[in-house]
Amino acid sequence: MVCGGRAEGKRNLSYVTMEILKPDRTQAGPPDRPQYFSGAVLMQPLHTEQPPGSPEVVAVFFEAGARTIPHIHSTDQVLYFTEGEGLVVTEHQRRALKAGEIAVIPGGVWHWHGATKTRGTVHLSIKASGPTNWEVERKDWDSY
């Protein structure tokens, strides 16, 4: 069925403008759930799921030694490092990433990420909406 010159159920994208996002530490605040982090972390939501199905983009600012606790996302997560040096750790890999590098963590993979012990970092977390399991085994997390 056509309604108003377009198929019913389809969005008219002719009026939608692009959104320009820029991480800004002065606009970041403490995490909503600080228990999911160790150390000093600030977060700046840049794009949250509006409309549903669009990507969530969050700038995360980690001071030296700060990191997430281990967790598993139900969807893939892209981490784009924009400053400093950070770590992304899975059960089988431990990678140091610098500004300009990108890690893609598949959905369902145990991991944690954050700064190195000596340098802070900033990354953009980009992922589709979906649950995250923060109640996973810590494995070697304590041997950081």
Solvent accessible surface area in square Angstrom, and as a share of the most:
residue,aa,sasa,rsa
1,M,187,0.83
2,V,108,0.62
3,C,79,0.47
4,G,84,0.81
5,G,72,0.69
6,R,111,0.41
7,A,43,0.34
8,E,109,0.49
9,G,81,0.78
10,K,133,0.56
11,R,149,0.54
12,N,64,0.33
13,L,103,0.51
14,S,101,0.65
15,Y,157,0.60
16,V,81,0.46
17,T,117,0.68
18,M,163,0.73
19,E,104,0.47
20,I,141,0.72
21,L,66,0.33
22,K,161,0.68
23,P,45,0.28
24,D,55,0.28
25,R,101,0.37
26,T,112,0.65
27,Q,125,0.56
28,A,18,0.14
29,G,24,0.23
30,P,109,0.68
31,P,17,0.11
32,D,136,0.71
33,R,137,0.50
34,P,85,0.53
35,Q,115,0.51
36,Y,42,0.16
37,F,32,0.13
38,S,40,0.26
39,G,59,0.57
40,A,60,0.47
41,V,12,0.07
42,L,59,0.29
43,M,50,0.22
44,Q,18,0.08
45,P,89,0.56
46,L,24,0.12
47,H,34,0.15
48,T,60,0.35
49,E,78,0.35
50,Q,136,0.61
51,P,63,0.40
52,P,122,0.77
53,G,66,0.63
54,S,21,0.13
55,P,66,0.42
56,E,42,0.19
57,V,15,0.08
58,V,15,0.08
59,A,0,0.00
60,V,6,0.04
61,F,7,0.03
62,F,4,0.02
63,E,89,0.40
64,A,52,0.40
65,G,24,0.23
66,A,0,0.00
67,R,16,0.06
68,T,3,0.02
69,I,15,0.08
70,P,2,0.01
71,H,1,0.01
72,I,46,0.24
73,H,12,0.05
74,S,62,0.40
75,T,37,0.22
76,D,80,0.42
77,Q,6,0.03
78,V,44,0.25
79,L,0,0.00
80,Y,77,0.29
81,F,0,0.00
82,T,43,0.25
83,E,88,0.40
84,G,20,0.20
85,E,34,0.15
86,G,0,0.00
87,L,20,0.10
88,V,9,0.05
89,V,2,0.01
90,T,25,0.15
91,E,96,0.43
92,H,166,0.74
93,Q,103,0.46
94,R,114,0.42
95,R,142,0.52
96,A,55,0.43
97,L,15,0.08
98,K,113,0.48
99,A,56,0.43
100,G,50,0.48
101,E,81,0.36
102,I,100,0.51
103,A,16,0.12
104,V,93,0.54
105,I,6,0.03
106,P,71,0.45
107,G,29,0.28
108,G,52,0.50
109,V,47,0.27
110,W,11,0.04
111,H,1,0.00
112,W,2,0.01
113,H,7,0.03
114,G,0,0.00
115,A,0,0.00
116,T,19,0.11
117,K,125,0.53
118,T,119,0.69
119,R,118,0.43
120,G,29,0.28
121,T,3,0.02
122,V,2,0.01
123,H,1,0.00
124,L,25,0.13
125,S,11,0.07
126,I,55,0.28
127,K,20,0.08
128,A,47,0.37
129,S,41,0.26
130,G,34,0.33
131,P,106,0.67
132,T,36,0.21
133,N,74,0.38
134,W,49,0.17
135,E,156,0.70
136,V,28,0.16
137,E,120,0.54
138,R,104,0.38
139,K,87,0.37
140,D,71,0.37
141,W,19,0.07
142,D,114,0.59
143,S,87,0.56
144,Y,42,0.16
